């Protein structure tokens, strides 16, 4: 009989939160990368590339939620990334332990 999972419900939470976390993280990564590349290699100045920073930092949320929208975006983005990393590493560790136990004679 297999032992109970040390991470009950983590797989489901990881799976359910992944789509919610994906879009903001992709937006943050692509706009941050775009900003840096356009500034360094594209020759754009700070003002010309400002739209990328507006998207990157969640500044566009101020229109609907005020200054707190930007802060919430950054905080939730960071927490979402940390959750996905911690839960993903935990699930990977659990899978590796199972595989190692099965491989032992």
Secondary structure, DSSP 8 states (H G I E B T S, - for coil): -----TTTTHHHHHHHHHHHHHHHHHHHHHHHHHHHHHHHTS---TTTTHHHHHHHHTGGGHHHHTHHHHHHHHHHHHHHHHHHHHHHHHHHHHHHHHHHHHH--
